[in-house]
Amino acid sequence: MPVSNSQGRSRHKGEVKMPKPKTIRRQRESFEIALVLILVILISLVSWKFYKRFDITKDKAYSLSQSTVKIIRDIKGRLNAELFLSRDLPASAQPLSERIKDILAEYEASSGGSFRYRLIDPTNNPEMQKRAENLGIPEVQMQAIAKDQLQVVKVYLGLALIYEDKKEVIPVLENPGNFEYDITSRILKLTREELPTIAVADFSRRFSFSEQAPESRFTQLKDLLRERFTIKDVELETKLEIPSEAKTLIVLNPMGLSEEAKYVIDQFLMKGGSLIAPMDAAMMPSQGLQAYPALPGIETMIEKFGVSLKKQLVLDLSNAIASFSAGAFVLSLPYPMWVKILPDKFNKTLPPTASLESLVLPWTGYLELADDRPAGITYEPLFKTTDKAWTIKSPFDLNPQQDFRTSRLNAEIGQYTLGYIIRGKLPSAFKKDGPPKIPEDAEEDRKTLLSRVLDPKNFIKDGTSEATVIAIACGRFLEDGYVRQFPENALFLENLADWLSQGEALIGIRSRGLTSNPIRVNLTEPAKNLIKYGNIIGVPALLIFFGILRWMMRLKKRIAIKHKYLPATGGET
């Protein structure tokens, strides 16, 4: 029966009109874009409040250590940093500039509001140039290439840290590896009420045969320590006294030490003091290439604590390059008598050595534990040689051109311990016989001093607090020449001083910049080529593969959408 037009129109009006597939796809895409934008905005707001950065490098080179974060969050009040950085730095200095700004931003974000920094460009700004000058930040010269010509430009690249009425300045920021240590150590110095005190007894002047006033051979080391500590130079033999505010004593070149001076050190340890004692096994000749065992020194006291210094020279296949004068020429060659400690030969469980990578000990002896050690004392090795080391006996032939293979063939090959940490309540080294006797031929003023210092009534036989003795079988490695040639030597002692005087706060920071991660030298040629061409070809190929995979996935998605929303062909309409 025919259907009327009115009924047809009525049915047509009641039908639901389906949106076109293209419209649905656009709506879905718009919704997805809006959702992504909302998520990005929310994440940005949350990250502004809760800052977190992930650093997947091995030694966390691009993030702050936990020690630094704790130090800056403990700041009372506000510490302001002013970075004087020229806008027109040479291209070669741009990465350095970005690194500086990046690490300061990290400080600010991690401080919880206690650290703020601002960037100042003094270029063409006389007022800021004057401020930089007043703070002690100079213009420095850098080479730059402009218009195919090598030019010298003057730039600013310094940092001032200002806290209350105090300031610390880094005139020129040069070494990216040390940025965190340089900044954090100065923050600690600014915010700390007082610097830890370290006593230093330097005996190197006694053995100078120059007609002029004798100079210390440890000047550079003491200058480095003064940046972090209050250093008290102790005239131990003359005054027989260690400052009461000093908790750590460093004894340098203590050959021929008197019994009275040893007694003063012993009683310092009985009260819980800390001693760093680098000891020489041999006396180096002023001329010639033959040496003999060193004069008795502080080692005669330390052996009463259970560790003895063996005055034989240690040689190792792991060694440093030494330079010797040969007439008009300078001879540089590997020298087994300059023992180089490898990274895996440090005690990784101890904070002072956990992050060290190298240490060079020239003409070192070795340490040995006694069989009858005091009870209740712990002994931990600091570092050792490789298991390919050997020793030679006196007289010592120092000739760098000798056939070291011959001496090695006739020696016992093995591993030797070159440093120990002794900890505990030590028994006095003078427990058996009491304080030293006053010499009869001493002058009257000296006798008065000795009577007071060596009074048996004040003698402490057993330690009242836990003491620490760090015995090292080489003292020469801290002299100025070796510290300049091997900066890691000074780093080691600074680590010890930090650990003994103010805990572990700066140890991990300082060592980060000196980490060495070389490619294994035993790679075969095919392996080297694989790495080389893998970097050249593999990375671009990986990106191309990812692009093709992404394109195929999108194509598959389009086909699926088409089948879902477009009507099938060849069927009923």
C-alpha positions in Angstrom: 0.0 0.0 0.0 1.5 3.3 -0.9 2.7 5.5 1.8 1.5 9.1 1.9 4.0 11.9 1.6 3.2 13.3 5.0 4.0 9.9 6.6 7.3 9.8 4.7 8.2 13.3 5.8 7.3 12.5 9.4 9.5 9.4 9.4 12.4 11.3 7.8 12.2 14.0 10.5 12.5 11.4 13.2 15.7 9.9 11.9 19.1 10.7 13.8 21.5 12.3 11.5 25.0 10.7 11.9 28.0 13.0 11.8 30.4 12.6 9.0 33.5 10.4 9.8 35.9 13.4 9.0 34.0 15.5 11.6 34.3 12.8 14.2 38.0 12.5 13.6 38.5 16.2 13.9 36.6 16.3 17.1 38.6 13.5 18.6 41.9 15.1 17.5 40.8 18.5 19.0 39.8 16.7 22.3 43.2 14.9 22.4 45.1 18.2 21.8 43.2 20.0 24.5 43.8 17.1 26.9 47.5 17.1 26.2 47.7 20.9 26.7 45.9 20.6 30.0 48.3 17.9 31.2 51.3 19.9 30.1 50.0 23.0 32.0 49.3 20.8 35.1 52.7 19.2 35.0 54.4 22.6 34.6 52.6 23.9 37.6 53.4 20.9 39.7 57.1 20.9 38.6 57.4 24.6 39.5 56.6 23.6 43.1 58.2 20.1 43.2 61.4 20.3 41.2 63.1 17.0 40.2 65.8 16.4 37.7 67.0 13.0 36.5 70.7 12.5 35.8 71.7 9.1 34.3 75.4 9.9 34.0 77.6 7.5 35.9 78.9 10.0 38.5 75.8 12.3 38.3 77.9 15.0 36.6 74.9 17.2 35.8 73.1 17.2 39.2 74.0 18.4 42.7 75.2 15.9 45.3 73.1 15.2 48.3 75.8 16.9 50.5 75.4 20.2 48.5 71.6 20.0 48.7 71.7 19.6 52.5 74.2 22.4 52.9 72.2 24.9 50.9 68.9 23.9 52.5 70.4 24.5 55.9 71.3 28.1 55.1 69.6 30.5 57.5 68.3 33.4 55.6 69.2 34.2 52.0 72.4 33.7 50.1 72.7 35.8 46.9 75.0 34.9 44.0 75.9 37.4 41.4 77.3 35.9 38.1 79.2 38.4 36.1 79.1 37.0 32.6 79.8 38.9 29.4 77.2 38.6 26.6 79.8 38.4 23.8 81.8 35.4 24.9 83.8 33.6 22.2 82.2 30.6 20.7 84.7 28.3 22.5 83.5 29.6 25.8 79.7 29.2 25.2 79.5 25.7 26.6 81.3 26.9 29.7 78.8 29.7 30.0 75.8 27.4 29.7 77.3 25.0 32.2 77.8 27.8 34.8 74.2 29.1 34.3 72.8 25.5 34.5 74.5 24.6 37.7 73.5 27.9 39.4 69.9 27.3 38.3 70.2 23.9 39.9 71.4 25.5 43.2 68.5 27.9 43.1 65.9 25.2 42.4 67.2 22.8 45.0 67.7 25.3 47.8 64.0 25.8 48.8 64.4 29.6 48.5 67.6 30.1 50.4 69.8 30.6 47.3 69.1 33.2 44.6 71.3 34.1 41.7 71.2 36.8 39.1 73.0 37.2 35.8 74.9 40.5 35.3 76.4 41.5 32.0 78.9 44.4 32.7 79.5 45.0 29.0 79.0 48.8 28.4 77.7 49.2 31.9 80.1 51.3 34.0 78.1 50.8 37.1 78.3 47.0 37.0 82.0 47.2 35.9 82.7 49.2 39.0 80.8 46.7 41.2 82.7 43.8 39.6 86.0 45.6 40.4 85.0 46.2 44.0 84.1 42.6 44.5 87.5 41.5 43.0 86.2 40.1 39.7 88.5 41.2 36.9 88.2 41.4 33.1 90.0 38.4 31.6 91.4 38.1 28.1 90.2 35.3 25.8 91.0 34.4 22.2 88.2 34.6 19.7 88.0 34.2 15.9 86.1 37.1 14.2 86.1 37.8 10.4 88.6 35.0 9.9 91.0 36.7 12.3 92.3 35.6 15.7 91.5 38.4 18.2 91.8 38.9 21.9 88.6 40.0 23.7 88.1 41.1 27.3 85.2 39.4 29.1 83.9 38.8 32.6 83.5 35.2 33.9 83.3 35.5 37.7 81.0 34.7 40.6 80.4 36.5 43.9 78.6 34.8 46.8 77.1 37.3 49.3 75.7 36.2 52.7 74.8 38.8 55.3 77.9 41.1 55.5 80.3 38.4 54.2 81.3 37.6 50.7 83.3 34.9 48.8 84.5 35.4 45.2 85.6 33.1 42.4 87.3 35.7 40.2 87.4 33.4 37.1 85.3 30.2 36.6 87.5 28.0 34.5 87.2 24.3 35.5 83.7 22.9 34.9 84.5 19.7 36.8 85.2 21.7 40.0 82.2 24.1 39.8 80.2 22.4 42.5 83.0 22.0 44.9 84.2 25.6 44.4 80.7 27.0 45.0 79.7 24.7 47.9 82.9 25.0 49.8 82.6 28.7 49.7 79.0 28.6 50.8 80.0 26.4 53.7 82.7 28.9 54.6 80.3 31.8 54.4 77.5 30.2 56.5 79.6 28.4 59.0 80.1 30.2 62.3 83.8 29.3 62.5 86.3 27.3 60.4 87.7 24.0 61.8 91.2 24.3 63.1 94.0 22.1 61.9 97.5 22.1 63.5 100.4 21.6 61.1 103.9 20.7 62.4 106.3 21.3 59.4 109.8 20.0 60.0 111.0 20.4 56.4 112.9 23.6 57.2 115.3 21.8 59.6 116.9 19.9 56.7 117.6 22.9 54.4 121.4 23.4 53.9 120.9 26.8 52.1 122.6 29.8 53.5 119.4 31.8 53.1 116.4 31.4 55.5 115.1 27.8 55.0 111.8 27.5 53.3 109.0 25.0 53.7 108.7 22.3 51.0 104.9 22.1 51.7 103.8 25.7 51.0 101.3 24.9 48.3 99.6 22.2 50.4 99.2 24.6 53.4 97.9 27.3 51.1 95.2 24.9 49.8 94.3 23.9 53.3 94.0 27.6 54.4 91.1 28.0 52.0 89.0 25.6 54.0 90.5 25.6 57.5 92.1 27.7 60.1 95.7 26.5 60.0 97.9 26.8 63.1 101.6 26.4 62.4 102.9 24.5 65.4 106.6 24.8 66.5 106.3 21.4 68.2 109.9 20.9 69.1 110.3 24.4 70.5 107.0 24.9 72.4 105.9 21.3 72.9 102.3 22.2 72.6 99.4 21.5 70.2 96.6 24.2 70.2 93.6 23.0 72.2 91.2 24.1 69.5 92.8 21.8 66.9 91.3 18.4 66.6 93.6 17.3 63.8 97.4 17.4 63.6 99.4 17.0 60.4 103.1 16.2 60.8 105.2 16.9 57.8 108.7 15.5 57.3 109.0 14.3 60.9 112.5 12.7 60.6 114.7 12.9 63.7 111.7 13.8 65.9 112.6 14.1 69.6 111.1 11.8 72.3 109.5 14.9 73.9 107.7 15.9 70.7 106.5 12.3 70.3 105.2 12.3 73.8 103.2 15.5 73.2 101.6 13.9 70.1 100.9 10.7 72.0 99.0 12.6 74.7 97.1 14.5 72.1 95.9 11.1 70.7 95.0 9.9 74.2 92.5 12.8 74.4 90.8 11.7 71.1 92.8 13.8 68.6 93.4 12.8 65.0 96.9 12.5 63.5 97.9 12.5 59.8 101.4 11.1 59.6 103.1 10.8 56.2 106.5 9.1 56.8 109.5 8.8 54.5 111.3 5.5 54.1 114.4 7.0 52.5 116.4 10.3 52.5 116.9 11.6 49.1 120.4 12.8 48.3 121.0 16.4 47.2 123.4 15.0 44.6 123.9 11.6 43.1 121.5 8.7 42.5 122.0 6.7 45.7 119.8 6.9 48.8 119.7 5.4 52.3 117.0 4.7 54.9 115.5 7.8 56.6 116.4 8.9 60.1 114.1 7.5 62.8 111.0 9.7 63.3 107.4 9.4 64.3 107.2 5.8 63.0 108.9 4.6 66.2 105.8 5.8 68.1 103.2 4.6 65.6 104.7 1.1 65.6 103.6 0.9 69.3 100.0 1.2 67.9 100.5 -1.9 65.8 101.7 -0.6 62.4 105.4 -0.5 61.4 107.1 1.3 58.5 109.4 -0.9 56.4 112.2 1.2 55.1 112.6 -0.6 51.8 111.6 1.1 48.5 108.5 -0.2 46.7 108.5 -0.5 42.9 105.4 -1.2 40.8 104.5 -1.9 37.2 101.8 0.8 37.8 103.9 3.9 37.9 104.1 7.6 36.9 106.2 9.4 34.4 109.3 11.1 36.0 111.5 13.8 34.5 115.2 13.8 35.1 117.9 16.3 34.0 120.5 14.7 31.7 123.0 17.4 30.9 121.3 19.7 28.4 118.3 17.5 28.1 115.3 16.5 30.2 114.6 12.8 30.3 111.0 11.7 30.8 110.2 8.1 31.2 108.1 5.6 33.2 109.7 5.3 36.7 108.7 2.2 38.8 109.9 4.0 42.0 107.1 6.5 41.6 104.2 4.2 42.5 100.8 5.1 41.0 97.8 3.8 42.9 95.0 2.6 40.5 91.3 3.3 41.1 90.5 -0.2 42.2 93.4 -0.3 44.8 91.7 2.4 47.0 89.6 1.4 49.9 86.1 2.2 48.5 84.4 1.7 51.9 86.2 4.8 53.4 84.9 8.3 52.5 88.4 9.9 52.0 89.3 7.3 49.3 86.0 6.1 47.9 86.0 8.4 44.9 89.7 8.8 44.3 91.1 7.8 40.9 94.8 8.2 41.3 97.7 8.9 43.7 101.4 9.0 43.0 103.9 8.1 45.8 107.5 8.8 44.9 110.1 6.6 46.7 107.7 5.0 49.1 108.2 2.4 51.7 105.4 0.1 52.9 103.4 -0.7 56.1 103.0 -3.9 57.9 100.7 -4.9 60.8 102.4 -6.2 63.9 101.5 -9.6 65.4 101.0 -8.3 68.9 98.6 -5.4 68.1 96.7 -3.6 70.9 93.2 -5.0 71.6 90.1 -3.1 70.6 91.8 -1.2 67.8 90.7 -1.3 64.1 93.1 -1.3 61.2 91.8 -0.5 57.7 94.1 -0.2 54.7 93.7 3.0 52.7 95.4 1.9 49.4 97.6 -0.7 48.0 99.9 -1.4 45.1 99.1 -3.8 42.4 100.0 -7.5 42.9 102.9 -6.9 40.5 105.0 -4.8 43.0 108.3 -5.6 44.5 110.9 -4.0 46.9 114.6 -3.2 47.0 116.8 -2.9 50.0 119.4 -0.2 51.0 121.5 1.2 49.5 118.8 2.3 47.0 119.9 2.8 43.4 117.7 5.6 42.0 119.0 5.6 38.4 115.9 5.9 36.1 117.8 4.2 33.3 118.7 1.0 35.2 117.3 -2.4 34.1 114.4 -2.7 36.5 113.6 -6.1 35.2 116.7 -7.5 36.8 115.8 -6.2 40.3 112.3 -7.6 39.8 113.5 -11.0 38.8 115.5 -11.2 42.1 112.7 -9.9 44.3 109.5 -11.3 45.8 106.5 -10.1 43.7 103.4 -9.2 45.6 101.0 -6.5 46.9 102.0 -4.0 49.5 99.9 -1.7 51.7 101.0 1.9 51.7 98.5 3.5 54.0 96.5 2.5 57.1 93.8 4.1 59.3 94.2 3.1 62.9 91.1 3.9 65.1 90.1 3.3 68.7 91.0 4.1 72.2 94.8 3.8 71.9 97.1 2.8 74.7 99.9 5.3 75.1 103.2 4.5 73.3 104.9 5.5 76.5 102.7 3.3 78.7 105.6 0.9 79.7 108.2 3.5 80.8 106.2 6.6 81.3 107.1 10.1 80.1 110.6 10.7 78.7 113.3 11.7 81.1 114.5 15.3 81.2 118.0 15.5 79.6 120.6 16.6 82.2 122.3 18.9 79.7 119.2 20.9 78.8 119.2 24.6 79.4 117.3 25.9 82.5 114.4 27.4 80.5 114.1 24.2 78.6 114.1 22.2 81.8 111.3 24.3 83.2 109.2 23.7 80.0 110.0 20.0 80.1 109.1 19.7 83.8 105.6 21.0 83.0 105.0 19.1 79.8 106.5 15.7 81.1 104.9 15.8 84.5 104.0 12.2 85.4 100.9 13.4 87.3 99.3 14.5 84.0 100.3 11.3 82.1 97.4 9.5 80.4 98.2 5.8 80.0 95.1 4.8 78.0 93.0 6.8 75.6 89.9 8.4 77.1 88.3 9.0 73.7 88.5 7.3 70.3 91.5 8.6 68.3 92.4 8.3 64.6 95.9 7.8 63.2 96.5 7.9 59.5 99.9 6.4 58.7 101.2 6.8 55.1 104.5 5.2 54.0 105.5 8.2 52.0 105.9 11.9 53.0 107.4 13.3 49.9 104.3 13.1 47.8 102.9 16.2 49.5 105.9 18.5 48.6 105.2 21.4 46.3 106.7 19.9 43.2 104.7 16.7 43.4 101.5 18.5 44.3 101.9 20.7 41.2 102.6 17.7 39.0 100.0 15.4 40.6 97.0 17.5 41.9 95.3 14.3 43.1 97.9 14.1 45.9 96.7 17.3 47.5 93.1 16.2 46.9 93.7 13.0 48.9 95.0 15.0 51.9 92.1 17.5 51.6 89.7 14.6 51.7 91.4 13.3 54.9 91.3 16.8 56.5 87.6 17.2 55.6 86.7 13.8 56.9 88.5 14.2 60.2 87.6 17.8 60.9 84.1 18.3 59.5 82.7 15.0 58.4 82.0 13.8 54.8 80.2 16.9 53.4 82.7 17.9 50.7 84.5 14.7 49.9 82.2 13.3 47.2 81.8 16.8 45.6 85.5 17.5 45.3 86.3 14.2 43.7 83.6 14.3 41.0 85.6 16.5 38.7 88.6 14.2 38.6 86.9 11.0 37.6 88.5 9.2 34.6 86.6 6.8 32.5 88.8 5.7 29.6 87.8 3.2 26.9 89.3 -0.2 27.5 92.7 -0.4 25.9 92.4 -4.1 25.1 89.6 -3.7 22.5 90.3 -5.6 19.2 90.3 -3.8 15.9 86.9 -5.3 14.8 85.4 -4.1 18.1 86.9 -0.6 17.6 85.5 -0.5 14.1 82.1 -1.6 15.3 82.0 1.2 17.8 83.2 3.8 15.3 80.8 2.9 12.5 78.0 2.1 14.9 78.2 5.8 16.0 78.4 7.1 12.4 75.8 4.8 10.7 73.9 3.2 13.5 72.4 6.2 15.1 71.0 7.7 11.8 69.7 4.3 10.8 68.0 3.9 14.1 66.2 7.2 13.6 65.1 6.3 10.1 63.8 2.9 11.3 61.8 4.7 14.0 60.4 7.1 11.4 59.3 4.2 9.1 57.7 2.4 12.1 55.9 5.5 13.1 54.6 6.0 9.6 53.4 2.4 9.3 51.5 2.7 12.6 49.8 5.9 11.6 48.9 4.3 8.2 47.4 1.3 9.9 45.4 3.6 12.2 43.9 5.5 9.2 42.8 2.3 7.5 41.1 1.1 10.7 39.2 4.4 11.0 38.2 4.3 7.4 36.8 0.7 7.8 34.9 1.7 10.9 33.1 4.8 9.7 32.8 4.5 5.9 29.9 2.3 4.6 30.8 -1.0 3.1 30.6 -1.2 -0.7 28.6 -3.7 -2.7 25.9 -4.3 -0.1 22.3 -3.0 0.5 22.0 0.8 0.6 
